[in-house]
Amino acid sequence: MMTLDQLLSSPRAALLVGFGVTNRAVAAALVRRGHSVTVIDDRGGDDVHAAAAELGLLVADDPDAVGAYVAAADLVIPTPGLPEHHRVFGAAERGGVPIVSELDLAGVWDDRPVVAVTGTNGKTTVVELAVAALAEDGRCAIAAGNTDTPLVAAIDDPTIEVFVVEASSFRLARAERFQPLVAAWLNFAPDHLDVHVDLDAYEAAKARIFALVGADGTVVANAGDPVVMRNVPPGRRLVTFGTAAADWRVEASTLVGPQGPFGCTTDLWRSLPHDIDNTLAVAALLDPIGVEPEAVARAAANFSTMPHRLAPVGQLDGQTYFDDSKATTPHATLAALRGFEEVILIAGGKNKGIDLGDLAAGVEHVRAVVAIGEAMWEVAAAFADRVPVETAATLEAAVDLARCLSAGEVPVLLSPGCASFDWYSNYAERGDDFARIVGEREARS
């Protein structure tokens, strides 16, 4: 069987399944390199056809005929997040047609240094902080992958010295040719069970990030996460962060690495427990490529809070309202709750196949709950008989109920623990709507 390098050494026929941001960038990159591209998208829609037309491509008009399209292709590139039970995977495997990740294409086309980050939560913050730290160190870097800039598009910029790749399980699951110099796995908790066939498949996809690191590379692992630690491959250089015994750790309020102290938690942009862990992870990630930890500390001191991640959006009755709409799993919501003594929690949305009962592990930080969205009854059940629970049919109603429950005594936190797709097109839209609602009430106060 040909390697991917051999396969792409001459023009080939590529079948792209799904045509969102990533596969549009993939299509453009393939077309520029002389390959032919066929597009299938189960959603269809005018925007898909228009985007394909810009590249001179047509969208296949019979998505049910996947087998025929696969048979005519030399490689299949699924959009990130395509459910693993999608018929294209079986058709490709039966036909012996390689299934290729966007990360693999970039790995064949570019050999500049790559550091990669995965984890159920915290990926984006760690990636963006790593880019900022690289800038502090005088290096030109870019956040790519599971961001607004797919890696196949990022490599078009010749000025980039280091690519910091946010590697989702979707991109990692079938990756073979992608080879980061350093790879960090931040944490693991149930997620994306609407895409992966089960929790074991999700774990296996995440574990690919360690397997892809070359023999001379470094794996960075959260010492406090048993799932991460059990997937560390033998024979790789291991660096740990997060616990008192880890290579990168906190001693009192001091950030400490293998060479000693390099900063103070009180100087960080924010010093919630997961912020500290994220800073340690960045220091551990960049140390093997020669970035001084002090550069990480400087970047962390000046880092700006990212949208929809515990971002304050206004005050009502003297209490702050926080938008943590990016928290789409119970694990992320629990991390947010640990940063507060007590809050009114607004949670719920579209469940991704996860046990929402795990939310109750944060009950000691919750005075009351307002449950929303398709999963409102699952959220309500998690907190039943523990704290007062209300349900709301709209986010506006949820804010008003939370305000009453707060009574000006505790903050209000939107940290849904669920996806947004029941009411909104994405978590950002949900967070923006929350900010709008709070802002309107603040203006009337």
PyMOL commands that set and color helices and strands:
alter all, ss='L'
color gray80, all
select helices_A, chain A and resi 4-7+21-32+46-54+63-71+87-95+102-109+123-136+151-154+169-172+199-211+226-230+265-267+273-289+293-302+330-337+356-365+376-383+395-406+427-444
alter helices_A, ss='H'
color red, helices_A
select strands_A, chain A and resi 13-17+36-40+75-78+114-118+141-145+162-166+182-185+218-222+237-241+249-251+254-257+260-264+311-316+319-323+343-348+366-372+389-392+412-414
alter strands_A, ss='S'
color yellow, strands_A
deselect
rebuild
show_as cartoon
